[in-house]
Every structure is written in C-alpha cells, then in structure tokens.
Amino acid sequence: MSIWWSVHLRREAASVPLARRLLIGTMETAGVDPDVSYDLSVALSEACANAVEHGGDGARGGGSEAYRVTAYLDGETCRIEVADSGPGFGAVPDVRPSRADAEGGRGLCLISALADHVHIGTGAGRGGTVVSFDKVLKWKKDPSLLTA
C-alpha cells in the first residue's frame, strides 16, 4: 500500500497538533502499529515546532507565513519531510542533547532518537531548511482500512 499527502500550514503554534493528528489518522487508517505512530508523531511535532519557531525569512521582517509537511507511507517505510523558508543552517546542526537546564535545543536530538534515518538540509533552489526522517513500519493485526 502507498499513501502520501502534503499540506501547507501557517507558521503558528496551532498548526503543530493539526499536522500531528493528520499523521496519526493516516497511520491508524493504514494499520500502522500505535507505538510506531506515536514515535513518528512526536518526531513530526518537533520538526513542525522548529519550522514554526525558526522557519521565517528574516530578510522580509518575519517572512514566510507557511511551511510544508509531506508524509509518504510506502510499503514498509514512512518518510516525513518538513520544509520551511527560513534562513537555514550555515553548517550541519548539532543533534547532541542540549544542557539539562536549557529551555530548548532538544528537538533534532529527539527526532534522531525516534526515527531510523534523519537528514537535515537546505531546500533545493529556495533556501530554508528541510528536515526529513523515516522509520520502518510495523503493522497491527486488523487495520481499519482493510476491514472498512
């Protein structure tokens, strides 16, 4: 089975749970194991939160008001991409945990811990940051898509 979707969301905190619910609903309908769905939804929430916080184009005084989330469930793998139009990274970001007393800086580390593969890069030809990650899927016994 192959399912994919892409959605453009406003850079607002309220968009993060919306993306998460869309992913969980898709995976539940496809019959993905709830533990795998949860891991990917937490990783997606972190990537979206980063896009909301850091994804604007500083050159335009606040810049782009949207970011894009794309999810691919293809065979045994789920791949998720979160792309923004912010300034991007000057160098490969550090994915080690931040200090225990830091207020932030744990998102990329958490994504790396929850996914099988993580890639952080620049959007081709348009700048910004693209965080993509994937995970091998496990299936529950009675997927609702097959029993509907």
TIZA-184209 format. One record per atom (N, C-alpha, C): y, x, z; atom name; residue number from 1; residue in three letters. Coordinates in nm, 3 decimals. Each point is the difference from the previous one (the first is absolute). Layout:
N
Y  X  Z  CA  NUM  ALA;
...
END
This chain:
148
-0.117  0.084  0.000  N  1  MET;
0.117  -0.084  0.000  CA  1  MET;
0.124  0.089  0.000  C  1  MET;
0.102  -0.047  -0.068  N  2  SER;
0.125  0.074  -0.006  CA  2  SER;
0.116  -0.097  0.022  C  2  SER;
0.086  0.034  0.095  N  3  ILE;
0.119  -0.080  0.031  CA  3  ILE;
0.117  0.097  0.014  C  3  ILE;
0.114  -0.036  -0.056  N  4  TRP;
0.120  0.079  0.027  CA  4  TRP;
0.120  -0.092  0.003  C  4  TRP;
0.099  0.042  0.074  N  5  TRP;
0.128  -0.071  0.006  CA  5  TRP;
0.110  0.099  0.029  C  5  TRP;
0.120  -0.040  -0.039  N  6  SER;
0.118  0.082  0.027  CA  6  SER;
0.114  -0.093  0.036  C  6  SER;
0.076  0.038  0.100  N  7  VAL;
0.109  -0.084  0.046  CA  7  VAL;
0.122  0.088  0.032  C  7  VAL;
0.116  -0.050  -0.036  N  8  HIS;
0.125  0.067  0.037  CA  8  HIS;
0.054  -0.072  0.123  C  8  HIS;
0.033  0.078  0.101  N  9  LEU;
0.046  -0.057  0.127  CA  9  LEU;
0.137  0.056  0.036  C  9  LEU;
0.079  -0.081  0.066  N  10  ARG;
0.130  0.047  0.048  CA  10  ARG;
-0.020  0.101  0.111  C  10  ARG;
0.090  0.095  0.007  N  11  ARG;
-0.006  0.101  0.107  CA  11  ARG;
0.051  -0.061  0.130  C  11  ARG;
-0.079  -0.088  0.054  N  12  GLU;
0.028  -0.067  0.127  CA  12  GLU;
-0.126  0.006  0.085  C  12  GLU;
0.019  0.006  0.130  N  13  ALA;
-0.114  0.008  0.091  CA  13  ALA;
-0.097  -0.117  -0.019  C  13  ALA;
0.051  -0.118  -0.035  N  14  ALA;
-0.085  -0.118  -0.016  CA  14  ALA;
-0.097  0.013  -0.117  C  14  ALA;
0.024  0.093  -0.092  N  15  SER;
-0.091  0.016  -0.114  CA  15  SER;
-0.130  0.070  0.040  C  15  SER;
0.002  0.076  0.107  N  16  VAL;
-0.118  0.077  0.040  CA  16  VAL;
-0.117  -0.092  0.036  C  16  VAL;
0.016  -0.098  0.090  N  17  PRO;
-0.114  -0.088  0.028  CA  17  PRO;
-0.040  -0.085  -0.120  C  17  PRO;
0.093  -0.030  -0.089  N  18  LEU;
-0.034  -0.075  -0.121  CA  18  LEU;
-0.098  0.080  -0.086  C  18  LEU;
0.030  0.128  -0.022  N  19  ALA;
-0.090  0.085  -0.079  CA  19  ALA;
-0.136  0.011  0.069  C  19  ALA;
0.004  0.016  0.130  N  20  ARG;
-0.125  0.014  0.076  CA  20  ARG;
-0.086  -0.126  -0.011  C  20  ARG;
0.060  -0.117  0.013  N  21  ARG;
-0.075  -0.126  -0.011  CA  21  ARG;
-0.057  -0.020  -0.140  C  21  ARG;
0.076  0.039  -0.102  N  22  LEU;
-0.047  -0.011  -0.138  CA  22  LEU;
-0.125  0.088  -0.020  C  22  LEU;
0.004  0.122  0.051  N  23  LEU;
-0.114  0.089  -0.012  CA  23  LEU;
-0.121  -0.053  0.077  C  23  LEU;
0.020  -0.041  0.123  N  24  ILE;
-0.110  -0.052  0.081  CA  24  ILE;
-0.062  -0.123  -0.066  C  24  ILE;
0.082  -0.089  -0.051  N  25  GLY;
-0.052  -0.120  -0.067  CA  25  GLY;
-0.082  0.034  -0.124  C  25  GLY;
0.047  0.097  -0.076  N  26  THR;
-0.073  0.042  -0.120  CA  26  THR;
-0.135  0.058  0.039  C  26  THR;
0.000  0.088  0.099  N  27  MET;
-0.124  0.065  0.039  CA  27  MET;
-0.097  -0.098  0.066  C  27  MET;
0.052  -0.094  0.077  N  28  GLU;
-0.086  -0.100  0.062  CA  28  GLU;
-0.067  -0.086  -0.107  C  28  GLU;
0.079  -0.042  -0.099  N  29  THR;
-0.054  -0.082  -0.108  CA  29  THR;
-0.104  0.076  -0.081  C  29  THR;
0.021  0.131  -0.020  N  30  ALA;
-0.094  0.081  -0.076  CA  30  ALA;
-0.125  0.035  0.080  C  30  ALA;
0.004  -0.019  0.131  N  31  GLY;
-0.116  0.026  0.082  CA  31  GLY;
-0.007  0.138  0.061  C  31  GLY;
0.117  0.065  0.014  N  32  VAL;
0.004  0.133  0.060  CA  32  VAL;
-0.021  -0.010  0.150  C  32  VAL;
-0.073  0.096  0.055  N  33  ASP;
-0.025  0.006  0.144  CA  33  ASP;
0.133  -0.003  0.076  C  33  ASP;
0.011  -0.081  0.105  N  34  PRO;
0.126  -0.013  0.074  CA  34  PRO;
0.052  0.131  0.060  C  34  PRO;
-0.088  0.091  0.041  N  35  ASP;
0.047  0.128  0.055  CA  35  ASP;
0.070  0.084  -0.106  C  35  ASP;
-0.054  0.001  -0.121  N  36  VAL;
0.063  0.073  -0.110  CA  36  VAL;
0.132  -0.066  -0.036  C  36  VAL;
0.002  -0.133  -0.005  N  37  SER;
0.123  -0.073  -0.030  CA  37  SER;
0.108  0.032  0.102  C  37  SER;
-0.038  0.006  0.126  N  38  TYR;
0.097  0.030  0.106  CA  38  TYR;
0.057  0.140  -0.017  C  38  TYR;
-0.087  0.099  -0.022  N  39  ASP;
0.048  0.137  -0.019  CA  39  ASP;
0.099  0.009  -0.114  C  39  ASP;
-0.035  -0.060  -0.114  N  40  LEU;
0.090  0.006  -0.115  CA  40  LEU;
0.129  -0.078  0.024  C  40  LEU;
-0.007  -0.109  0.073  N  41  SER;
0.122  -0.077  0.026  CA  41  SER;
0.095  0.075  0.093  C  41  SER;
-0.053  0.075  0.096  N  42  VAL;
0.085  0.082  0.087  CA  42  VAL;
0.063  0.112  -0.082  C  42  VAL;
-0.080  0.066  -0.085  N  43  ALA;
0.054  0.106  -0.085  CA  43  ALA;
0.109  -0.055  -0.093  C  43  ALA;
-0.024  -0.118  -0.057  N  44  LEU;
0.101  -0.063  -0.086  CA  44  LEU;
0.127  -0.031  0.079  C  44  LEU;
-0.015  -0.050  0.121  N  45  SER;
0.117  -0.031  0.083  CA  45  SER;
0.084  0.126  0.023  C  45  SER;
-0.065  0.112  0.026  N  46  GLU;
0.073  0.126  0.022  CA  46  GLU;
0.072  0.044  -0.126  C  46  GLU;
-0.068  -0.009  -0.115  N  47  ALA;
0.063  0.040  -0.126  CA  47  ALA;
0.119  -0.090  -0.034  C  47  ALA;
-0.015  -0.130  0.024  N  48  CYS;
0.111  -0.094  -0.025  CA  48  CYS;
0.117  0.026  0.095  C  48  CYS;
-0.031  0.025  0.126  N  49  ALA;
0.106  0.029  0.098  CA  49  ALA;
0.078  0.124  -0.042  C  49  ALA;
-0.068  0.101  -0.053  N  50  ASN;
0.069  0.119  -0.050  CA  50  ASN;
0.090  -0.035  -0.118  C  50  ASN;
-0.049  -0.084  -0.091  N  51  ALA;
0.080  -0.040  -0.116  CA  51  ALA;
0.124  -0.079  0.044  C  51  ALA;
-0.018  -0.086  0.098  N  52  VAL;
0.114  -0.079  0.050  CA  52  VAL;
0.104  0.091  0.064  C  52  VAL;
-0.048  0.095  0.080  N  53  GLU;
0.093  0.087  0.073  CA  53  GLU;
0.063  0.108  -0.087  C  53  GLU;
-0.078  0.061  -0.087  N  54  HIS;
0.047  0.118  -0.073  CA  54  HIS;
0.014  -0.022  -0.150  C  54  HIS;
-0.033  -0.117  -0.052  N  55  GLY;
-0.013  -0.019  -0.144  CA  55  GLY;
0.123  -0.033  -0.078  C  55  GLY;
0.119  0.009  0.058  N  56  GLY;
0.121  -0.031  -0.074  CA  56  GLY;
0.054  0.121  -0.072  C  56  GLY;
0.082  -0.024  -0.098  N  57  ASP;
0.065  0.107  -0.076  CA  57  ASP;
0.133  0.029  0.064  C  57  ASP;
0.007  0.108  0.078  N  58  GLY;
0.121  0.035  0.072  CA  58  GLY;
0.121  0.019  -0.090  C  58  GLY;
-0.021  0.034  -0.127  N  59  ALA;
0.112  0.021  -0.093  CA  59  ALA;
0.074  -0.129  -0.030  C  59  ALA;
-0.063  -0.113  0.024  N  60  ARG;
0.066  -0.128  -0.029  CA  60  ARG;
0.041  -0.073  0.127  C  60  ARG;
0.012  0.074  0.108  N  61  GLY;
0.046  -0.060  0.125  CA  61  GLY;
-0.092  -0.107  0.054  C  61  GLY;
-0.127  0.031  0.016  N  62  GLY;
-0.094  -0.101  0.049  CA  62  GLY;
-0.103  -0.029  -0.104  C  62  GLY;
0.041  0.004  -0.123  N  63  GLY;
-0.088  0.004  -0.116  CA  63  GLY;
-0.095  -0.114  -0.018  C  63  GLY;
-0.113  0.034  -0.057  N  64  SER;
-0.099  -0.098  -0.042  CA  64  SER;
-0.040  -0.091  0.114  C  64  SER;
-0.008  -0.125  -0.030  N  65  GLU;
-0.034  -0.099  0.101  CA  65  GLU;
-0.147  -0.040  -0.006  C  65  GLU;
-0.080  0.069  -0.083  N  66  ALA;
-0.139  -0.041  -0.014  CA  66  ALA;
-0.091  0.122  -0.002  C  66  ALA;
-0.126  -0.027  0.028  N  67  TYR;
-0.107  0.098  -0.018  CA  67  TYR;
-0.119  -0.076  -0.055  C  67  TYR;
-0.098  0.074  -0.051  N  68  ARG;
-0.114  -0.062  -0.066  CA  68  ARG;
-0.129  0.036  0.072  C  68  ARG;
-0.087  -0.099  0.016  N  69  VAL;
-0.134  0.020  0.055  CA  69  VAL;
-0.100  -0.046  -0.106  C  69  VAL;
-0.096  0.087  -0.029  N  70  THR;
-0.107  -0.033  -0.094  CA  70  THR;
-0.133  0.029  0.067  C  70  THR;
-0.092  -0.093  -0.012  N  71  ALA;
-0.134  0.017  0.056  CA  71  ALA;
-0.104  -0.021  -0.110  C  71  ALA;
-0.099  0.087  -0.002  N  72  TYR;
-0.111  -0.008  -0.095  CA  72  TYR;
-0.129  -0.003  0.079  C  72  TYR;
-0.077  -0.104  -0.014  N  73  LEU;
-0.136  -0.004  0.053  CA  73  LEU;
-0.088  0.008  -0.122  C  73  LEU;
-0.063  0.112  -0.018  N  74  ASP;
-0.079  0.022  -0.120  CA  74  ASP;
-0.135  0.059  0.039  C  74  ASP;
-0.103  -0.079  -0.017  N  75  GLY;
-0.133  0.047  0.038  CA  75  GLY;
-0.009  0.023  0.149  C  75  GLY;
-0.026  0.123  0.038  N  76  GLU;
-0.020  0.035  0.140  CA  76  GLU;
0.123  0.062  0.065  C  76  GLU;
0.114  -0.002  -0.068  N  77  THR;
0.118  0.068  0.051  CA  77  THR;
0.123  -0.091  -0.001  C  77  THR;
0.084  0.017  0.101  N  78  CYS;
0.131  -0.064  0.002  CA  78  CYS;
0.104  0.111  -0.006  C  78  CYS;
0.094  -0.012  -0.092  N  79  ARG;
0.110  0.096  -0.011  CA  79  ARG;
0.130  -0.078  0.017  C  79  ARG;
0.088  0.053  0.083  N  80  ILE;
0.128  -0.063  0.027  CA  80  ILE;
0.111  0.099  -0.030  C  80  ILE;
0.106  -0.049  -0.065  N  81  GLU;
0.117  0.082  -0.029  CA  81  GLU;
0.124  -0.072  0.051  C  81  GLU;
0.085  0.075  0.068  N  82  VAL;
0.129  -0.051  0.044  CA  82  VAL;
0.105  0.093  -0.060  C  82  VAL;
0.086  -0.055  -0.084  N  83  ALA;
0.100  0.080  -0.071  CA  83  ALA;
0.140  -0.049  0.033  C  83  ALA;
0.089  0.094  0.030  N  84  ASP;
0.140  -0.035  0.026  CA  84  ASP;
0.090  0.082  -0.091  C  84  ASP;
0.129  -0.023  0.008  N  85  SER;
0.095  0.073  -0.084  CA  85  SER;
0.094  0.085  0.084  C  85  SER;
-0.048  0.043  0.116  N  86  GLY;
0.082  0.083  0.088  CA  86  GLY;
0.012  0.142  -0.050  C  86  GLY;
0.050  0.087  0.084  N  87  PRO;
0.024  0.138  -0.041  CA  87  PRO;
-0.127  0.083  -0.019  C  87  PRO;
-0.112  -0.048  0.047  N  88  GLY;
-0.125  0.075  -0.013  CA  88  GLY;
-0.007  0.115  0.098  C  88  GLY;
-0.105  0.076  -0.012  N  89  PHE;
-0.021  0.116  0.086  CA  89  PHE;
0.038  0.125  -0.076  C  89  PHE;
0.068  0.092  0.064  N  90  GLY;
0.031  0.128  -0.062  CA  90  GLY;
-0.122  0.089  -0.006  C  90  GLY;
-0.092  -0.018  0.093  N  91  ALA;
-0.124  0.078  0.006  CA  91  ALA;
-0.110  -0.094  0.047  C  91  ALA;
-0.122  0.046  -0.007  N  92  VAL;
-0.111  -0.082  0.048  CA  92  VAL;
0.022  -0.029  0.147  C  92  VAL;
0.001  -0.128  0.039  N  93  PRO;
0.026  -0.034  0.140  CA  93  PRO;
-0.112  0.044  0.093  C  93  PRO;
0.037  0.024  0.121  N  94  ASP;
-0.093  0.039  0.104  CA  94  ASP;
-0.071  -0.125  0.052  C  94  ASP;
-0.131  -0.001  -0.004  N  95  VAL;
-0.074  -0.118  0.049  CA  95  VAL;
-0.063  0.025  0.136  C  95  VAL;
0.041  0.105  0.067  N  96  ARG;
-0.047  0.023  0.138  CA  96  ARG;
0.071  -0.097  0.093  C  96  ARG;
-0.064  -0.034  0.111  N  97  PRO;
0.063  -0.091  0.095  CA  97  PRO;
0.130  0.059  0.055  C  97  PRO;
0.097  -0.084  0.021  N  98  SER;
0.125  0.045  0.060  CA  98  SER;
-0.019  0.016  0.151  C  98  SER;
0.102  0.050  0.066  N  99  ARG;
-0.008  0.017  0.145  CA  99  ARG;
-0.028  -0.134  0.068  C  99  ARG;
-0.064  0.005  0.111  N  100  ALA;
-0.037  -0.122  0.073  CA  100  ALA;
0.121  -0.082  0.041  C  100  ALA;
0.115  0.065  0.024  N  101  ASP;
0.118  -0.073  0.044  CA  101  ASP;
0.092  -0.041  -0.117  C  101  ASP;
-0.041  0.028  -0.123  N  102  ALA;
0.081  -0.037  -0.117  CA  102  ALA;
-0.009  -0.150  -0.024  C  102  ALA;
0.109  -0.058  -0.051  N  103  GLU;
0.003  -0.144  -0.025  CA  103  GLU;
-0.063  -0.038  -0.133  C  103  GLU;
-0.019  0.094  -0.088  N  104  GLY;
-0.057  -0.028  -0.132  CA  104  GLY;
-0.076  0.121  -0.050  C  104  GLY;
-0.032  -0.002  -0.128  N  105  GLY;
-0.064  0.114  -0.061  CA  105  GLY;
-0.151  0.001  0.003  C  105  GLY;
-0.060  -0.114  0.033  N  106  ARG;
-0.146  -0.005  0.006  CA  106  ARG;
-0.062  -0.072  -0.119  C  106  ARG;
0.080  -0.064  -0.083  N  107  GLY;
-0.051  -0.085  -0.108  CA  107  GLY;
-0.091  0.070  -0.098  C  107  GLY;
0.045  0.113  -0.057  N  108  LEU;
-0.082  0.070  -0.098  CA  108  LEU;
-0.128  0.055  0.061  C  108  LEU;
0.008  0.044  0.125  N  109  CYS;
-0.118  0.048  0.070  CA  109  CYS;
-0.100  -0.114  0.019  C  109  CYS;
0.050  -0.117  0.037  N  110  LEU;
-0.087  -0.116  0.019  CA  110  LEU;
-0.064  -0.043  -0.131  C  110  LEU;
0.077  -0.002  -0.108  N  111  ILE;
-0.055  -0.035  -0.131  CA  111  ILE;
-0.112  0.097  -0.036  C  111  ILE;
0.022  0.129  0.023  N  112  SER;
-0.102  0.101  -0.030  CA  112  SER;
-0.127  -0.021  0.082  C  112  SER;
0.015  -0.044  0.125  N  113  ALA;
-0.116  -0.023  0.086  CA  113  ALA;
-0.079  -0.124  -0.041  C  113  ALA;
0.067  -0.100  -0.056  N  114  LEU;
-0.064  -0.128  -0.030  CA  114  LEU;
-0.057  -0.008  -0.142  C  114  LEU;
0.050  0.082  -0.091  N  115  ALA;
-0.043  -0.004  -0.140  CA  115  ALA;
-0.090  0.119  -0.030  C  115  ALA;
-0.073  -0.009  -0.110  N  116  ASP;
-0.086  0.110  -0.042  CA  116  ASP;
0.078  0.109  -0.074  C  116  ASP;
0.094  -0.040  -0.082  N  117  HIS;
0.083  0.094  -0.077  CA  117  HIS;
0.143  -0.049  0.001  C  117  HIS;
0.094  0.093  0.014  N  118  VAL;
0.142  -0.034  0.001  CA  118  VAL;
0.074  0.093  -0.095  C  118  VAL;
0.091  -0.057  -0.078  N  119  HIS;
0.085  0.082  -0.087  CA  119  HIS;
0.143  -0.046  0.020  C  119  HIS;
0.089  0.095  0.020  N  120  ILE;
0.142  -0.030  0.016  CA  120  ILE;
0.073  0.077  -0.109  C  120  ILE;
0.071  -0.072  -0.084  N  121  GLY;
0.068  0.064  -0.111  CA  121  GLY;
0.129  -0.069  -0.034  C  121  GLY;
0.056  0.042  -0.112  N  122  THR;
0.125  -0.055  -0.050  CA  122  THR;
-0.031  -0.095  -0.115  C  122  THR;
0.074  -0.110  -0.005  N  123  GLY;
-0.018  -0.097  -0.108  CA  123  GLY;
0.033  0.063  -0.134  C  123  GLY;
-0.089  -0.014  -0.096  N  124  ALA;
0.017  0.063  -0.131  CA  124  ALA;
0.127  -0.049  -0.070  C  124  ALA;
0.091  0.093  -0.027  N  125  GLY;
0.119  -0.030  -0.077  CA  125  GLY;
0.107  -0.082  0.069  C  125  GLY;
-0.023  -0.042  0.123  N  126  ARG;
0.100  -0.085  0.063  CA  126  ARG;
0.033  0.045  0.142  C  126  ARG;
-0.062  0.107  0.046  N  127  GLY;
0.024  0.046  0.136  CA  127  GLY;
-0.068  -0.089  0.101  C  127  GLY;
0.046  0.010  0.121  N  128  GLY;
-0.063  -0.078  0.106  CA  128  GLY;
-0.130  0.062  0.045  C  128  GLY;
-0.069  -0.072  0.086  N  129  THR;
-0.126  0.048  0.055  CA  129  THR;
-0.110  -0.100  -0.030  C  129  THR;
-0.118  0.051  -0.032  N  130  VAL;
-0.119  -0.083  -0.018  CA  130  VAL;
-0.103  0.049  0.100  C  130  VAL;
-0.040  -0.087  0.090  N  131  VAL;
-0.108  0.029  0.093  CA  131  VAL;
-0.120  -0.079  -0.050  C  131  VAL;
-0.106  0.070  -0.036  N  132  SER;
-0.121  -0.069  -0.044  CA  132  SER;
-0.117  0.046  0.086  C  132  SER;
-0.088  -0.092  0.029  N  133  PHE;
-0.116  0.031  0.081  CA  133  PHE;
-0.115  -0.090  -0.040  C  133  PHE;
-0.121  0.048  0.023  N  134  ASP;
-0.116  -0.081  -0.033  CA  134  ASP;
-0.107  0.013  0.106  C  134  ASP;
-0.091  -0.094  -0.006  N  135  LYS;
-0.109  -0.004  0.098  CA  135  LYS;
-0.121  -0.065  -0.068  C  135  LYS;
-0.117  0.055  0.028  N  136  VAL;
-0.123  -0.061  -0.047  CA  136  VAL;
-0.023  -0.128  0.079  C  136  VAL;
-0.035  -0.106  -0.071  N  137  LEU;
-0.015  -0.131  0.063  CA  137  LEU;
-0.141  -0.023  0.051  C  137  LEU;
-0.008  -0.077  0.107  N  138  LYS;
-0.127  -0.054  0.050  CA  138  LYS;
0.014  -0.150  -0.012  C  138  LYS;
-0.111  -0.069  -0.015  N  139  TRP;
0.004  -0.143  -0.025  CA  139  TRP;
-0.065  -0.078  0.114  C  139  TRP;
0.054  -0.118  0.027  N  140  LYS;
-0.068  -0.089  0.094  CA  140  LYS;
-0.109  -0.075  -0.076  C  140  LYS;
-0.088  -0.064  0.072  N  141  LYS;
-0.118  -0.061  -0.064  CA  141  LYS;
0.032  -0.121  -0.086  C  141  LYS;
0.090  -0.088  0.040  N  142  ASP;
0.029  -0.123  -0.072  CA  142  ASP;
0.147  -0.008  -0.041  C  142  ASP;
0.041  0.071  -0.105  N  143  PRO;
0.141  -0.007  -0.042  CA  143  PRO;
0.036  -0.141  -0.046  C  143  PRO;
0.117  -0.046  0.042  N  144  SER;
0.043  -0.137  -0.031  CA  144  SER;
0.020  -0.020  -0.150  C  144  SER;
0.033  0.106  -0.074  N  145  LEU;
0.021  -0.010  -0.143  CA  145  LEU;
-0.131  -0.041  -0.070  C  145  LEU;
-0.112  0.048  0.053  N  146  LEU;
-0.129  -0.028  -0.061  CA  146  LEU;
-0.055  -0.134  0.044  C  146  LEU;
0.046  -0.055  0.113  N  147  THR;
-0.052  -0.127  0.049  CA  147  THR;
0.092  -0.116  -0.034  C  147  THR;
0.115  0.028  -0.057  N  148  ALA;
0.096  -0.109  -0.030  CA  148  ALA;
-0.042  -0.077  -0.122  C  148  ALA;
END
